[in-house]
Amino acid sequence: MKMKLLLILTLLVSSQILFAKELVIISDLDETIRIANVENKFKAGLNILTGVKPYEGLRAIFKELKRKNPDAKFYYLSNSFPFIYSGRRWTKKNGFPEGTTFQRSLKDKSVNFKPGKLKEIAAAHPDASFLMFGDNVERDPQFYRDFLAETQIKEAQVFIRDARLIFTQETGMTYFQTEAQITDELMMSDETSSLVKNLAFHKLVPRFLIKNLKKRLIKQCKTTLMSCEEFATKRVSEVIERIKLDRETAL
């Protein structure tokens, strides 16, 4: 009887420890939760002047994560400078869960700003589970990949917005073109899932992402045609030389 009671108590304590595990959510700002068009620097600057809107899908997901995990810690990271815009004020104004915001200072011109902050966050939460969000316009996938390889974090999920629309697939990361693709994986409620899936297409995939894709494809096409022309020219020269050589041999 005592052994049974001891076993039950052990299971209860284990369950409490399991469910009490800390949750840390880390998110990039521009093009992950901010519809910023960072791929086009001129348009990105205009957007800052007119006001940058949020990706409503991730906002809904973050709000539910906070409701389900009231003690969850949110961290917002950005290579943008705080004098351009305040990430802290922007997240608060646009209804994202309160958290700690890190933005690069003018003195920090290195590419190690985000990696350094990721390590600081991991050191502050050694036993936490991590949810990490970013995009593939810049280097978020590489930063998260290196971060997980260099740390001892055992429980982590990485979600990357495919803002370049190139449909990348990578083991250990979930790439998504719209938030509707990740609501099941994040175990969102029917209410949040329905809200996300019913958003207008241009709110899930902003029009400028399509325009940027088209520009890149046109540029790639021109590059390819030049390469083909160079290849053809080289090949023609080789054929001519081969014919001349064969002709001289025959004489």
Phi and psi restraints in degrees (value plus and minus 20) as a CYANA .aco file:
   2 LYS   PHI     -82.7   -42.7
   2 LYS   PSI     -57.9   -17.9
   3 MET   PHI     -84.3   -44.3
   3 MET   PSI     -60.1   -20.1
   4 LYS   PHI     -84.0   -44.0
   4 LYS   PSI     -63.7   -23.7
   5 LEU   PHI     -82.5   -42.5
   5 LEU   PSI     -61.1   -21.1
   6 LEU   PHI     -83.0   -43.0
   6 LEU   PSI     -60.8   -20.8
   7 LEU   PHI     -85.1   -45.1
   7 LEU   PSI     -63.6   -23.6
   8 ILE   PHI     -82.0   -42.0
   8 ILE   PSI     -65.2   -25.2
   9 LEU   PHI     -81.6   -41.6
   9 LEU   PSI     -61.1   -21.1
  10 THR   PHI     -81.4   -41.4
  10 THR   PSI     -63.7   -23.7
  11 LEU   PHI     -84.5   -44.5
  11 LEU   PSI     -59.3   -19.3
  12 LEU   PHI     -84.7   -44.7
  12 LEU   PSI     -65.4   -25.4
  13 VAL   PHI     -82.8   -42.8
  13 VAL   PSI     -62.7   -22.7
  14 SER   PHI     -81.9   -41.9
  14 SER   PSI     -61.0   -21.0
  15 SER   PHI     -84.4   -44.4
  15 SER   PSI     -61.2   -21.2
  16 GLN   PHI     -83.9   -43.9
  16 GLN   PSI     -60.4   -20.4
  17 ILE   PHI     -84.4   -44.4
  17 ILE   PSI     -62.1   -22.1
  18 LEU   PHI     -82.3   -42.3
  18 LEU   PSI     -68.4   -28.4
  19 PHE   PHI     -96.8   -56.8
  19 PHE   PSI     -37.0     3.0
  20 ALA   PHI    -108.0   -68.0
  20 ALA   PSI     -19.4    20.6
  21 LYS   PHI     -81.7   -41.7
  21 LYS   PSI     116.5   156.5
  22 GLU   PHI     -90.6   -50.6
  22 GLU   PSI     123.1   163.1
  23 LEU   PHI    -134.0   -94.0
  23 LEU   PSI     109.4   149.4
  24 VAL   PHI    -139.4   -99.4
  24 VAL   PSI     106.8   146.8
  25 ILE   PHI    -132.2   -92.2
  25 ILE   PSI     102.3   142.3
  26 ILE   PHI    -134.8   -94.8
  26 ILE   PSI     111.6   151.6
  27 SER   PHI    -159.7  -119.7
  27 SER   PSI     118.2   158.2
  28 ASP   PHI     -88.5   -48.5
  28 ASP   PSI     144.6   184.6
  29 LEU   PHI    -119.9   -79.9
  29 LEU   PSI     -93.1   -53.1
  30 ASP   PHI     -85.6   -45.6
  30 ASP   PSI     105.4   145.4
  31 GLU   PHI      51.1    91.1
  31 GLU   PSI     -19.9    20.1
  32 THR   PHI    -121.4   -81.4
  32 THR   PSI     -72.4   -32.4
  33 ILE   PHI    -139.6   -99.6
  33 ILE   PSI     -33.3     6.7
  34 ARG   PHI    -127.7   -87.7
  34 ARG   PSI     109.2   149.2
  35 ILE   PHI    -101.2   -61.2
  35 ILE   PSI      61.5   101.5
  36 ALA   PHI    -123.7   -83.7
  36 ALA   PSI     -43.5    -3.5
  37 ASN   PHI      37.8    77.8
  37 ASN   PSI      30.4    70.4
  38 VAL   PHI     -88.0   -48.0
  38 VAL   PSI     -36.0     4.0
  39 GLU   PHI     -89.8   -49.8
  39 GLU   PSI     -45.0    -5.0
  40 ASN   PHI    -133.0   -93.0
  40 ASN   PSI      78.5   118.5
  41 LYS   PHI     -79.1   -39.1
  41 LYS   PSI     -59.3   -19.3
  42 PHE   PHI     -84.2   -44.2
  42 PHE   PSI     -68.2   -28.2
  43 LYS   PHI     -86.2   -46.2
  43 LYS   PSI     -54.8   -14.8
  44 ALA   PHI     -82.1   -42.1
  44 ALA   PSI     -60.1   -20.1
  45 GLY   PHI     -84.3   -44.3
  45 GLY   PSI     -61.5   -21.5
  46 LEU   PHI     -84.2   -44.2
  46 LEU   PSI     -58.7   -18.7
  47 ASN   PHI     -82.0   -42.0
  47 ASN   PSI     -57.7   -17.7
  48 ILE   PHI     -82.7   -42.7
  48 ILE   PSI     -58.9   -18.9
  49 LEU   PHI     -89.4   -49.4
  49 LEU   PSI     -58.0   -18.0
  50 THR   PHI    -108.8   -68.8
  50 THR   PSI     -36.0     4.0
  51 GLY   PHI      89.1   129.1
  51 GLY   PSI     101.8   141.8
  52 VAL   PHI    -113.2   -73.2
  52 VAL   PSI     105.2   145.2
  53 LYS   PHI    -106.3   -66.3
  53 LYS   PSI     139.7   179.7
  54 PRO   PHI    -109.4   -69.4
  54 PRO   PSI     137.7   177.7
  55 TYR   PHI     -96.0   -56.0
  55 TYR   PSI      88.2   128.2
  56 GLU   PHI     -85.3   -45.3
  56 GLU   PSI     -48.3    -8.3
  57 GLY   PHI     -83.0   -43.0
  57 GLY   PSI     -69.5   -29.5
  58 LEU   PHI     -89.2   -49.2
  58 LEU   PSI     -51.5   -11.5
  59 ARG   PHI     -81.7   -41.7
  59 ARG   PSI     -64.9   -24.9
  60 ALA   PHI     -82.9   -42.9
  60 ALA   PSI     -60.7   -20.7
  61 ILE   PHI     -85.8   -45.8
  61 ILE   PSI     -65.2   -25.2
  62 PHE   PHI     -82.3   -42.3
  62 PHE   PSI     -60.2   -20.2
  63 LYS   PHI     -84.8   -44.8
  63 LYS   PSI     -58.1   -18.1
  64 GLU   PHI     -90.8   -50.8
  64 GLU   PSI     -58.7   -18.7
  65 LEU   PHI     -77.8   -37.8
  65 LEU   PSI     -59.4   -19.4
  66 LYS   PHI     -89.4   -49.4
  66 LYS   PSI     -59.5   -19.5
  67 ARG   PHI     -83.1   -43.1
  67 ARG   PSI     -61.8   -21.8
  68 LYS   PHI     -95.3   -55.3
  68 LYS   PSI     -47.5    -7.5
  69 ASN   PHI    -150.1  -110.1
  69 ASN   PSI      57.7    97.7
  70 PRO   PHI     -76.2   -36.2
  70 PRO   PSI     -48.4    -8.4
  71 ASP   PHI    -112.5   -72.5
  71 ASP   PSI     -15.3    24.7
  72 ALA   PHI     -81.0   -41.0
  72 ALA   PSI     123.5   163.5
  73 LYS   PHI    -122.0   -82.0
  73 LYS   PSI     109.4   149.4
  74 PHE   PHI    -128.1   -88.1
  74 PHE   PSI     114.9   154.9
  75 TYR   PHI    -148.1  -108.1
  75 TYR   PSI     111.2   151.2
  76 TYR   PHI    -134.7   -94.7
  76 TYR   PSI     103.8   143.8
  77 LEU   PHI    -137.0   -97.0
  77 LEU   PSI     122.0   162.0
  78 SER   PHI    -174.1  -134.1
  78 SER   PSI     120.7   160.7
  79 ASN   PHI     -97.6   -57.6
  79 ASN   PSI     -26.7    13.3
  80 SER   PHI     -90.2   -50.2
  80 SER   PSI     134.9   174.9
  81 PHE   PHI    -107.1   -67.1
  81 PHE   PSI     120.8   160.8
  82 PRO   PHI     -85.9   -45.9
  82 PRO   PSI     -40.0     0.0
  83 PHE   PHI     -94.3   -54.3
  83 PHE   PSI     -38.3     1.7
  84 ILE   PHI     -97.7   -57.7
  84 ILE   PSI     -66.4   -26.4
  85 TYR   PHI    -180.2  -140.2
  85 TYR   PSI     134.1   174.1
  86 SER   PHI    -113.4   -73.4
  86 SER   PSI      93.4   133.4
  87 GLY   PHI     -82.4   -42.4
  87 GLY   PSI     -55.8   -15.8
  88 ARG   PHI     -83.6   -43.6
  88 ARG   PSI     -67.2   -27.2
  89 ARG   PHI     -87.3   -47.3
  89 ARG   PSI     -57.9   -17.9
  90 TRP   PHI     -84.8   -44.8
  90 TRP   PSI     -66.1   -26.1
  91 THR   PHI     -83.3   -43.3
  91 THR   PSI     -59.1   -19.1
  92 LYS   PHI     -86.2   -46.2
  92 LYS   PSI     -66.3   -26.3
  93 LYS   PHI     -81.0   -41.0
  93 LYS   PSI     -55.3   -15.3
  94 ASN   PHI    -118.1   -78.1
  94 ASN   PSI      -6.1    33.9
  95 GLY   PHI      59.5    99.5
  95 GLY   PSI       3.0    43.0
  96 PHE   PHI    -105.1   -65.1
  96 PHE   PSI     133.3   173.3
  97 PRO   PHI     -75.9   -35.9
  97 PRO   PSI     122.7   162.7
  98 GLU   PHI     -83.2   -43.2
  98 GLU   PSI     119.9   159.9
  99 GLY   PHI    -181.8  -141.8
  99 GLY   PSI    -191.3  -151.3
 100 THR   PHI    -117.0   -77.0
 100 THR   PSI     111.0   151.0
 101 THR   PHI    -131.3   -91.3
 101 THR   PSI     111.2   151.2
 102 PHE   PHI    -137.7   -97.7
 102 PHE   PSI     104.3   144.3
 103 GLN   PHI    -148.6  -108.6
 103 GLN   PSI     131.5   171.5
 104 ARG   PHI     -92.3   -52.3
 104 ARG   PSI     118.6   158.6
 105 SER   PHI    -106.6   -66.6
 105 SER   PSI     143.8   183.8
 106 LEU   PHI     -81.4   -41.4
 106 LEU   PSI     -49.8    -9.8
 107 LYS   PHI     -93.6   -53.6
 107 LYS   PSI     -41.3    -1.3
 108 ASP   PHI    -115.0   -75.0
 108 ASP   PSI      77.3   117.3
 109 LYS   PHI    -124.0   -84.0
 109 LYS   PSI     -11.4    28.6
 110 SER   PHI    -103.9   -63.9
 110 SER   PSI     149.1   189.1
 111 VAL   PHI    -112.7   -72.7
 111 VAL   PSI     -13.7    26.3
 112 ASN   PHI    -116.9   -76.9
 112 ASN   PSI     -11.8    28.2
 113 PHE   PHI     -80.3   -40.3
 113 PHE   PSI     -76.3   -36.3
 114 LYS   PHI     -83.8   -43.8
 114 LYS   PSI     -68.5   -28.5
 115 PRO   PHI     -74.9   -34.9
 115 PRO   PSI     -60.0   -20.0
 116 GLY   PHI     -84.8   -44.8
 116 GLY   PSI     -62.7   -22.7
 117 LYS   PHI     -87.7   -47.7
 117 LYS   PSI     -56.7   -16.7
 118 LEU   PHI     -80.5   -40.5
 118 LEU   PSI     -62.1   -22.1
 119 LYS   PHI     -86.4   -46.4
 119 LYS   PSI     -57.9   -17.9
 120 GLU   PHI     -82.0   -42.0
 120 GLU   PSI     -63.8   -23.8
 121 ILE   PHI     -84.4   -44.4
 121 ILE   PSI     -63.9   -23.9
 122 ALA   PHI     -81.5   -41.5
 122 ALA   PSI     -60.6   -20.6
 123 ALA   PHI     -85.6   -45.6
 123 ALA   PSI     -51.7   -11.7
 124 ALA   PHI     -98.5   -58.5
 124 ALA   PSI     -37.2     2.8
 125 HIS   PHI    -155.1  -115.1
 125 HIS   PSI      47.9    87.9
 126 PRO   PHI     -86.0   -46.0
 126 PRO   PSI     -44.0    -4.0
 127 ASP   PHI    -133.6   -93.6
 127 ASP   PSI      -2.1    37.9
 128 ALA   PHI    -107.4   -67.4
 128 ALA   PSI     141.8   181.8
 129 SER   PHI    -113.9   -73.9
 129 SER   PSI     124.6   164.6
 130 PHE   PHI    -140.7  -100.7
 130 PHE   PSI     117.2   157.2
 131 LEU   PHI    -137.6   -97.6
 131 LEU   PSI     105.3   145.3
 132 MET   PHI    -145.3  -105.3
 132 MET   PSI     114.9   154.9
 133 PHE   PHI    -146.1  -106.1
 133 PHE   PSI     118.6   158.6
 134 GLY   PHI    -177.6  -137.6
 134 GLY   PSI    -184.0  -144.0
 135 ASP   PHI    -164.0  -124.0
 135 ASP   PSI     150.7   190.7
 136 ASN   PHI    -127.1   -87.1
 136 ASN   PSI      -1.2    38.8
 137 VAL   PHI     -91.2   -51.2
 137 VAL   PSI     -59.2   -19.2
 138 GLU   PHI    -135.8   -95.8
 138 GLU   PSI    -143.2  -103.2
 139 ARG   PHI    -138.3   -98.3
 139 ARG   PSI       0.9    40.9
 140 ASP   PHI     -76.1   -36.1
 140 ASP   PSI     -65.6   -25.6
 141 PRO   PHI     -76.6   -36.6
 141 PRO   PSI     -63.1   -23.1
 142 GLN   PHI     -85.9   -45.9
 142 GLN   PSI     -62.7   -22.7
 143 PHE   PHI     -80.4   -40.4
 143 PHE   PSI     -66.7   -26.7
 144 TYR   PHI     -88.4   -48.4
 144 TYR   PSI     -58.0   -18.0
 145 ARG   PHI     -81.4   -41.4
 145 ARG   PSI     -68.3   -28.3
 146 ASP   PHI     -86.2   -46.2
 146 ASP   PSI     -59.9   -19.9
 147 PHE   PHI     -78.6   -38.6
 147 PHE   PSI     -67.1   -27.1
 148 LEU   PHI     -89.7   -49.7
 148 LEU   PSI     -53.1   -13.1
 149 ALA   PHI     -91.1   -51.1
 149 ALA   PSI     -50.8   -10.8
 150 GLU   PHI    -111.6   -71.6
 150 GLU   PSI     -35.1     4.9
 151 THR   PHI    -128.7   -88.7
 151 THR   PSI     153.4   193.4
 152 GLN   PHI    -122.2   -82.2
 152 GLN   PSI       3.1    43.1
 153 ILE   PHI     -86.0   -46.0
 153 ILE   PSI     107.6   147.6
 154 LYS   PHI    -118.7   -78.7
 154 LYS   PSI     -49.7    -9.7
 155 GLU   PHI    -138.6   -98.6
 155 GLU   PSI      84.9   124.9
 156 ALA   PHI    -172.5  -132.5
 156 ALA   PSI     121.2   161.2
 157 GLN   PHI    -146.3  -106.3
 157 GLN   PSI     117.1   157.1
 158 VAL   PHI    -138.8   -98.8
 158 VAL   PSI     109.4   149.4
 159 PHE   PHI    -142.7  -102.7
 159 PHE   PSI     103.5   143.5
 160 ILE   PHI    -138.0   -98.0
 160 ILE   PSI     100.3   140.3
 161 ARG   PHI     -90.3   -50.3
 161 ARG   PSI     104.3   144.3
 162 ASP   PHI    -102.3   -62.3
 162 ASP   PSI      52.9    92.9
 163 ALA   PHI     -92.9   -52.9
 163 ALA   PSI     -33.1     6.9
 164 ARG   PHI    -112.8   -72.8
 164 ARG   PSI     -27.4    12.6
 165 LEU   PHI      36.4    76.4
 165 LEU   PSI      29.3    69.3
 166 ILE   PHI    -133.6   -93.6
 166 ILE   PSI     -16.7    23.3
 167 PHE   PHI      33.6    73.6
 167 PHE   PSI      31.9    71.9
 168 THR   PHI     -89.4   -49.4
 168 THR   PSI     123.5   163.5
 169 GLN   PHI    -146.2  -106.2
 169 GLN   PSI     111.7   151.7
 170 GLU   PHI    -169.0  -129.0
 170 GLU   PSI     111.9   151.9
 171 THR   PHI     -81.7   -41.7
 171 THR   PSI     112.1   152.1
 172 GLY   PHI      71.2   111.2
 172 GLY   PSI     -25.3    14.7
 173 MET   PHI    -156.6  -116.6
 173 MET   PSI     125.8   165.8
 174 THR   PHI    -129.1   -89.1
 174 THR   PSI      92.7   132.7
 175 TYR   PHI    -110.6   -70.6
 175 TYR   PSI     117.8   157.8
 176 PHE   PHI    -157.5  -117.5
 176 PHE   PSI     120.5   160.5
 177 GLN   PHI    -107.0   -67.0
 177 GLN   PSI     -52.0   -12.0
 178 THR   PHI    -158.4  -118.4
 178 THR   PSI     133.7   173.7
 179 GLU   PHI     -83.3   -43.3
 179 GLU   PSI     -39.7     0.3
 180 ALA   PHI     -80.6   -40.6
 180 ALA   PSI     -42.3    -2.3
 181 GLN   PHI     -99.6   -59.6
 181 GLN   PSI     -34.1     5.9
 182 ILE   PHI    -138.8   -98.8
 182 ILE   PSI     -18.6    21.4
 183 THR   PHI     -85.0   -45.0
 183 THR   PSI     -57.0   -17.0
 184 ASP   PHI     -88.4   -48.4
 184 ASP   PSI     -63.8   -23.8
 185 GLU   PHI     -82.7   -42.7
 185 GLU   PSI     -52.2   -12.2
 186 LEU   PHI    -110.7   -70.7
 186 LEU   PSI     -16.0    24.0
 187 MET   PHI      35.3    75.3
 187 MET   PSI      27.7    67.7
 188 MET   PHI     -94.0   -54.0
 188 MET   PSI     135.0   175.0
 189 SER   PHI     -88.6   -48.6
 189 SER   PSI     143.7   183.7
 190 ASP   PHI     -79.8   -39.8
 190 ASP   PSI     -55.8   -15.8
 191 GLU   PHI     -83.3   -43.3
 191 GLU   PSI     -69.4   -29.4
 192 THR   PHI     -87.4   -47.4
 192 THR   PSI     -63.0   -23.0
 193 SER   PHI     -80.0   -40.0
 193 SER   PSI     -62.4   -22.4
 194 SER   PHI     -85.8   -45.8
 194 SER   PSI     -62.1   -22.1
 195 LEU   PHI     -79.3   -39.3
 195 LEU   PSI     -66.6   -26.6
 196 VAL   PHI     -85.1   -45.1
 196 VAL   PSI     -66.7   -26.7
 197 LYS   PHI     -88.7   -48.7
 197 LYS   PSI     -41.3    -1.3
 198 ASN   PHI    -115.0   -75.0
 198 ASN   PSI     -17.8    22.2
 199 LEU   PHI     -85.9   -45.9
 199 LEU   PSI     126.9   166.9
 200 ALA   PHI     -79.1   -39.1
 200 ALA   PSI     126.8   166.8
 201 PHE   PHI     -75.6   -35.6
 201 PHE   PSI     -61.4   -21.4
 202 HIS   PHI     -89.6   -49.6
 202 HIS   PSI     -34.3     5.7
 203 LYS   PHI    -105.6   -65.6
 203 LYS   PSI     -44.5    -4.5
 204 LEU   PHI    -106.0   -66.0
 204 LEU   PSI     -61.7   -21.7
 205 VAL   PHI    -147.6  -107.6
 205 VAL   PSI      72.6   112.6
 206 PRO   PHI     -73.6   -33.6
 206 PRO   PSI     127.2   167.2
 207 ARG   PHI     -78.0   -38.0
 207 ARG   PSI     -54.1   -14.1
 208 PHE   PHI     -87.4   -47.4
 208 PHE   PSI     -44.6    -4.6
 209 LEU   PHI     -84.9   -44.9
 209 LEU   PSI     -58.0   -18.0
 210 ILE   PHI     -87.4   -47.4
 210 ILE   PSI     -63.7   -23.7
 211 LYS   PHI     -82.8   -42.8
 211 LYS   PSI     -62.9   -22.9
 212 ASN   PHI     -82.3   -42.3
 212 ASN   PSI     -60.2   -20.2
 213 LEU   PHI     -81.2   -41.2
 213 LEU   PSI     -65.0   -25.0
 214 LYS   PHI     -81.5   -41.5
 214 LYS   PSI     -61.9   -21.9
 215 LYS   PHI     -82.2   -42.2
 215 LYS   PSI     -62.3   -22.3
 216 ARG   PHI     -85.1   -45.1
 216 ARG   PSI     -60.0   -20.0
 217 LEU   PHI     -85.3   -45.3
 217 LEU   PSI     -60.7   -20.7
 218 ILE   PHI     -83.6   -43.6
 218 ILE   PSI     -63.2   -23.2
 219 LYS   PHI     -82.8   -42.8
 219 LYS   PSI     -64.3   -24.3
 220 GLN   PHI     -83.2   -43.2
 220 GLN   PSI     -58.1   -18.1
 221 CYS   PHI     -83.7   -43.7
 221 CYS   PSI     -64.4   -24.4
 222 LYS   PHI     -82.7   -42.7
 222 LYS   PSI     -62.2   -22.2
 223 THR   PHI     -82.1   -42.1
 223 THR   PSI     -62.1   -22.1
 224 THR   PHI     -84.2   -44.2
 224 THR   PSI     -62.3   -22.3
 225 LEU   PHI     -83.7   -43.7
 225 LEU   PSI     -60.0   -20.0
 226 MET   PHI     -83.3   -43.3
 226 MET   PSI     -62.0   -22.0
 227 SER   PHI     -84.2   -44.2
 227 SER   PSI     -60.2   -20.2
 228 CYS   PHI     -84.9   -44.9
 228 CYS   PSI     -60.2   -20.2
 229 GLU   PHI     -84.5   -44.5
 229 GLU   PSI     -63.6   -23.6
 230 GLU   PHI     -82.2   -42.2
 230 GLU   PSI     -62.0   -22.0
 231 PHE   PHI     -82.9   -42.9
 231 PHE   PSI     -64.4   -24.4
 232 ALA   PHI     -84.1   -44.1
 232 ALA   PSI     -62.1   -22.1
 233 THR   PHI     -81.2   -41.2
 233 THR   PSI     -64.9   -24.9
 234 LYS   PHI     -83.2   -43.2
 234 LYS   PSI     -62.8   -22.8
 235 ARG   PHI     -85.8   -45.8
 235 ARG   PSI     -60.5   -20.5
 236 VAL   PHI     -81.9   -41.9
 236 VAL   PSI     -62.5   -22.5
 237 SER   PHI     -81.5   -41.5
 237 SER   PSI     -61.0   -21.0
 238 GLU   PHI     -85.0   -45.0
 238 GLU   PSI     -59.9   -19.9
 239 VAL   PHI     -84.5   -44.5
 239 VAL   PSI     -64.7   -24.7
 240 ILE   PHI     -81.1   -41.1
 240 ILE   PSI     -65.0   -25.0
 241 GLU   PHI     -84.1   -44.1
 241 GLU   PSI     -57.7   -17.7
 242 ARG   PHI     -86.6   -46.6
 242 ARG   PSI     -60.3   -20.3
 243 ILE   PHI     -85.1   -45.1
 243 ILE   PSI     -63.5   -23.5
 244 LYS   PHI     -82.3   -42.3
 244 LYS   PSI     -61.1   -21.1
 245 LEU   PHI     -85.0   -45.0
 245 LEU   PSI     -64.5   -24.5
 246 ASP   PHI     -83.3   -43.3
 246 ASP   PSI     -56.6   -16.6
 247 ARG   PHI     -87.1   -47.1
 247 ARG   PSI     -64.5   -24.5
 248 GLU   PHI     -85.0   -45.0
 248 GLU   PSI     -56.5   -16.5
 249 THR   PHI     -87.0   -47.0
 249 THR   PSI     -55.8   -15.8
 250 ALA   PHI     -94.1   -54.1
 250 ALA   PSI     -45.4    -5.4
